[in-house]
Amino acid sequence: MDFKPANKIQDLQYFGEFGGVNPSVSDSSTYTFLSAKKMFDTFEGNADGCYLYSRHSSPSNLYLGEALAAMEGTEAANVTASGMGAITAVLLQLCGAGEHIVSSRTIYGGTYAFLKNFIPRFDIKTSFVDITNLDAVEHAITKKTKVIFCESVSNPLLEVANIKALSEIAKRYNLKLIVDNTFSPLSISPAKLGADIVIHSLTKFINGTSDTVAGVVCGTQEFINDLRNVHDGACMLLGSTMDSFRSASVLKNLRTLHIRMQQHSHNALYLAQKFEALGLKTVYPGLKSHASHKLFKSMMNEKYGFGGMLTIDVGSLEKANAVMEMMQKQNLGYLAVSLGFYKTLFSAPGTSTSSEISLEEQKQMGLSNGLIRFSIGLDADIERTYKMMLACLEELNVLEPQLVSI
Ligand SMILES: Cc1ncc(COP(=O)(O)O)c(C=O)c1O
């Protein structure tokens, strides 16, 4: 693929209100109209360049949306107050009572809980499938199905979705393919592979400073307009609107995303290779042993690597907790959920970010108790980090022979 997402961000040019290289932050919830007729036209969606109310759109939010649409290669984007604000708005925009969703079963726990526990209140049902099994995806489609939902790289099992193949299925059945690309910004460009809608939790790598929650929906101009429609748009009416100050700060962080992703990926690959060599059960899409290594390679924008997320399995929850506590004590990172920070973050997904998924279902999808999910940081000296991590693993006897994979 010759799509260059970071160039698209770099090429955007800003002339702020007073000539500033950063556009001014628009600090208004409401906007004046010079005529009543213009106000009416704006509410009807017929007055380009006019703002009506900041829940609908604001100059700052449009700037960030424009940059993210450029990054994903879509016509437009709408930023939201959180990743969940983007996901829930999109699903409720596309699906109504009696309709059906086919979703990957390994997705972020909050998305899973929304699909499993919340959206059935509106008589919208979901079939959860192994997204790597294309036959299973196709078999799950019914006459009522409206969308296929997946993560390009899944949370927390790091399964990789075959976006091209899924998009072919979606097109054949006239469905929308929605891809949550939170784990692989820049590395994978889902819209270029056929996804109709790309979502991010900006909270993670894209913002990268763990100081806010935020989200985005990237898609066609028509779909983004639908989301913002004052009469029936889910973003407009559910009200998950990003604050203008936040959009301005996320936009500034976005400009270094390409440098950060290269470092996250470099460090994660280094550690994954070392962990695997120790005999630890290690999952990282950059390892040849990963079931979808070749698929990831075939889809990726190579420069940005295989991402900053990896998992190891240390055998039991007790061991996982002990390892994480010791790593935090040794200042190797934080025992915290989320991802994309400059320091490494680690958590045991079974008891945190995926705890919404029942134990039985966790077992079925292969989410084991001893799994530790790492979001690898921007460490300048990853060799030093590895040596210190190894010392923790040795001290806690994690490298016992029974854990060594054959
Ligand atoms: C893959 C993925 N999608 C969506 C979300 C939800 O994003 P937010 O916390 O910004 O609402 C998360 C959060 O962890 C996530 O990991």
The ligand as a MOL file (V3000), in Angstrom:
LIG
                    3D

  0  0  0     0  0            999 V3000
M  V30 BEGIN CTAB
M  V30 COUNTS 16 16 0 0 0
M  V30 BEGIN ATOM
M  V30 1 C -10.0450 -0.6750 21.5140 0
M  V30 2 C -10.7980 0.3130 22.3360 0
M  V30 3 N -11.8630 0.9200 21.8110 0
M  V30 4 C -12.5820 1.8230 22.5210 0
M  V30 5 C -12.2570 2.1280 23.8160 0
M  V30 6 C -13.1100 3.1210 24.5760 0
M  V30 7 O -12.5050 4.3670 24.5450 0
M  V30 8 P -12.7330 5.5220 25.6680 0
M  V30 9 O -12.2060 4.9840 26.9460 0
M  V30 10 O -11.9890 6.6760 25.1130 0
M  V30 11 O -14.2020 5.7560 25.7270 0
M  V30 12 C -11.1580 1.5270 24.4070 0
M  V30 13 C -10.8090 1.8660 25.8080 0
M  V30 14 O -10.0660 1.2090 26.4600 0
M  V30 15 C -10.3990 0.5990 23.6420 0
M  V30 16 O -9.3450 -0.0270 24.1700 0
M  V30 END ATOM
M  V30 BEGIN BOND
M  V30 1 1 1 2
M  V30 2 1 2 3
M  V30 3 2 2 15
M  V30 4 2 3 4
M  V30 5 1 4 5
M  V30 6 1 5 6
M  V30 7 2 5 12
M  V30 8 1 6 7
M  V30 9 1 7 8
M  V30 10 2 8 9
M  V30 11 1 8 10
M  V30 12 1 8 11
M  V30 13 1 12 13
M  V30 14 1 12 15
M  V30 15 2 13 14
M  V30 16 1 15 16
M  V30 END BOND
M  V30 END CTAB
M  END
